[in-house]
Each structure stands twice: as C-alpha cells, then as structure tokens.
Amino acid sequence: MTLATSACTTSCHRVKPQLSLTARLRLHLAAWRQRRQLSRLDDRALEDIGVTRAQADAEARGGFWKAPDHWSF
C-alpha cells in the first residue's frame, strides 16, 4: 500500500481553527463579494478562468455563510 492509498488517521484531517466573530464576519463578507463579482463576469472572462456559466451561477447562488473549507484567517 502506498502513502496515497493508505488509510488516514485522525492526524490527517485538518482541524478548522476557531474564529472570532469579527474574523467570521470578514470571511462571510469576502465570500459574498467574490460570489457577486463572479456572477458579473462575462462568458469570455469565465472561459479564461475555466468556469462555465452554469458553474458560476450555481456558485453565485451560494449563501454568504458557505465559505470554502480552505479559507481561514
């Protein structure tokens, strides 16, 4: 078994840090702003970043509270 296929223990899972209320608000505001900007891109710009209109629309409809897990402050 290689490392890529080995079973992961609890040490492999990234623990999300506890964020202050201010940090959470900043995170949510950033998600909202980026989704709003994404929804305003034209088809050429979306093609440049490798995103379809359907994908952009689906992401833009996401609530501001649904920030990606990899975002942290």
Backbone as CSV, one residue per row, in Angstrom:
resi,resn,N_x,N_y,N_z,CA_x,CA_y,CA_z,C_x,C_y,C_z
1,MET,0.846,-1.181,0.000,0.000,0.000,0.000,0.891,1.245,0.000
2,THR,0.584,2.192,-0.854,1.373,3.422,-0.925,0.793,4.464,0.015
3,LEU,1.511,5.537,0.189,1.026,6.615,1.042,-0.278,7.207,0.511
4,ALA,-0.396,7.272,-0.808,-1.593,7.869,-1.395,-2.841,7.032,-1.139
5,THR,-2.668,5.721,-0.976,-3.828,4.859,-0.782,-3.949,4.337,0.644
6,SER,-3.037,4.713,1.514,-3.093,4.215,2.888,-4.242,4.862,3.646
7,ALA,-4.676,4.163,4.660,-5.769,4.690,5.490,-5.269,5.911,6.256
8,CYS,-6.109,6.871,6.386,-5.753,8.111,7.063,-6.185,8.031,8.520
9,THR,-5.319,8.467,9.403,-5.670,8.530,10.818,-6.206,9.915,11.120
10,THR,-6.602,10.137,12.331,-7.167,11.440,12.699,-6.165,12.575,12.510
11,SER,-4.885,12.290,12.498,-3.898,13.344,12.303,-3.884,13.870,10.868
12,CYS,-4.482,13.134,9.932,-4.532,13.570,8.532,-5.596,14.628,8.296
13,HIS,-6.583,14.670,9.128,-7.693,15.589,8.907,-7.356,16.963,9.460
14,ARG,-7.572,17.947,8.631,-7.286,19.317,9.039,-8.410,19.807,9.951
15,VAL,-8.028,20.360,11.066,-8.989,20.894,12.015,-9.166,22.374,11.722
16,LYS,-10.407,22.803,11.553,-10.665,24.216,11.311,-10.411,24.999,12.593
17,PRO,-9.680,26.093,12.480,-9.427,26.900,13.675,-10.700,27.601,14.130
18,GLN,-10.786,27.847,15.405,-11.902,28.621,15.939,-11.670,30.078,15.564
19,LEU,-12.669,30.687,14.965,-12.543,32.070,14.519,-13.342,32.998,15.419
20,SER,-12.821,34.191,15.574,-13.549,35.204,16.330,-14.756,35.652,15.505
21,LEU,-15.678,36.317,16.134,-16.855,36.806,15.434,-16.452,37.766,14.314
22,THR,-15.485,38.631,14.576,-15.022,39.572,13.562,-14.417,38.836,12.376
23,ALA,-13.604,37.818,12.645,-12.991,37.043,11.564,-14.052,36.306,10.752
24,ARG,-15.060,35.769,11.420,-16.150,35.086,10.706,-16.908,36.061,9.811
25,LEU,-17.183,37.248,10.318,-17.879,38.254,9.513,-17.060,38.648,8.292
26,ARG,-15.743,38.818,8.468,-14.875,39.138,7.339,-14.900,38.026,6.299
27,LEU,-14.843,36.800,6.760,-14.864,35.643,5.873,-16.161,35.588,5.074
28,HIS,-17.279,35.785,5.741,-18.566,35.742,5.064,-18.734,36.907,4.089
29,LEU,-18.267,38.074,4.478,-18.342,39.228,3.595,-17.476,39.012,2.354
30,ALA,-16.298,38.443,2.528,-15.421,38.161,1.389,-16.075,37.155,0.441
31,ALA,-16.711,36.125,0.979,-17.404,35.133,0.145,-18.535,35.794,-0.624
32,TRP,-19.296,36.637,0.031,-20.409,37.329,-0.616,-19.907,38.216,-1.756
33,ARG,-18.845,38.973,-1.492,-18.299,39.876,-2.513,-17.779,39.096,-3.721
34,GLN,-17.056,38.021,-3.466,-16.484,37.251,-4.564,-17.561,36.572,-5.390
35,ARG,-18.594,36.078,-4.742,-19.693,35.460,-5.490,-20.434,36.499,-6.321
36,ARG,-20.598,37.679,-5.788,-21.249,38.755,-6.537,-20.408,39.129,-7.756
37,GLN,-19.094,39.209,-7.573,-18.207,39.529,-8.697,-18.214,38.410,-9.739
38,LEU,-18.241,37.180,-9.282,-18.293,36.039,-10.193,-19.551,36.090,-11.048
39,SER,-20.666,36.445,-10.457,-21.916,36.488,-11.204,-21.915,37.584,-12.265
40,ARG,-21.041,38.562,-12.124,-20.990,39.682,-13.066,-20.010,39.469,-14.223
41,LEU,-19.226,38.393,-14.176,-18.259,38.147,-15.243,-18.973,37.762,-16.533
42,ASP,-18.408,38.205,-17.661,-18.986,37.806,-18.941,-18.461,36.418,-19.327
43,ASP,-19.034,35.861,-20.381,-18.680,34.494,-20.784,-17.213,34.354,-21.157
44,ARG,-16.623,35.384,-21.758,-15.210,35.323,-22.118,-14.326,35.246,-20.879
45,ALA,-14.643,36.034,-19.880,-13.865,36.011,-18.635,-14.022,34.669,-17.924
46,LEU,-15.233,34.125,-17.934,-15.449,32.817,-17.317,-14.650,31.738,-18.041
47,GLU,-14.609,31.820,-19.374,-13.827,30.855,-20.150,-12.350,30.956,-19.789
48,ASP,-11.871,32.177,-19.575,-10.466,32.389,-19.205,-10.107,31.696,-17.898
49,ILE,-11.039,31.642,-16.961,-10.743,31.014,-15.669,-11.210,29.565,-15.606
50,GLY,-11.766,29.072,-16.721,-12.150,27.667,-16.797,-13.429,27.320,-16.068
51,VAL,-14.361,28.246,-16.046,-15.634,28.037,-15.350,-16.768,28.246,-16.348
52,THR,-17.748,27.366,-16.335,-18.900,27.533,-17.213,-19.884,28.508,-16.577
53,ARG,-20.789,29.020,-17.393,-21.820,29.928,-16.876,-22.658,29.210,-15.819
54,ALA,-22.993,27.949,-16.061,-23.796,27.185,-15.096,-23.060,27.034,-13.761
55,GLN,-21.765,26.755,-13.807,-20.979,26.636,-12.580,-20.916,27.966,-11.845
56,ALA,-20.713,29.038,-12.597,-20.637,30.369,-11.981,-21.961,30.740,-11.341
57,ASP,-23.056,30.465,-12.039,-24.374,30.781,-11.491,-24.658,29.968,-10.229
58,ALA,-24.279,28.687,-10.242,-24.505,27.836,-9.071,-23.695,28.343,-7.879
59,GLU,-22.453,28.709,-8.115,-21.613,29.231,-7.028,-22.129,30.572,-6.537
60,ALA,-22.551,31.423,-7.451,-23.041,32.756,-7.070,-24.315,32.667,-6.234
61,ARG,-25.096,31.629,-6.436,-26.319,31.454,-5.642,-26.029,30.939,-4.231
62,GLY,-24.809,30.497,-3.981,-24.456,30.009,-2.651,-24.577,31.125,-1.629
63,GLY,-25.011,30.775,-0.460,-25.162,31.771,0.592,-23.825,32.295,1.075
64,PHE,-23.829,33.485,1.604,-22.590,34.096,2.078,-21.948,33.297,3.208
65,TRP,-22.722,32.497,3.896,-22.212,31.712,5.022,-21.490,30.455,4.565
66,LYS,-21.541,30.119,3.284,-20.925,28.896,2.780,-19.547,29.195,2.212
67,ALA,-18.625,29.572,3.062,-17.261,29.829,2.633,-16.535,28.499,2.468
68,PRO,-15.644,28.398,1.494,-14.887,27.158,1.302,-14.101,26.784,2.546
69,ASP,-13.920,25.482,2.763,-13.214,24.993,3.946,-11.764,25.455,3.996
70,HIS,-11.140,25.688,2.851,-9.734,26.051,2.855,-9.487,27.519,3.203
71,TRP,-10.540,28.305,3.329,-10.381,29.696,3.743,-10.181,29.756,5.245
72,SER,-9.229,30.504,5.665,-9.046,30.726,7.096,-8.333,32.062,7.295
73,PHE,-8.461,32.606,8.461,-7.819,33.875,8.811,-6.784,33.627,9.856
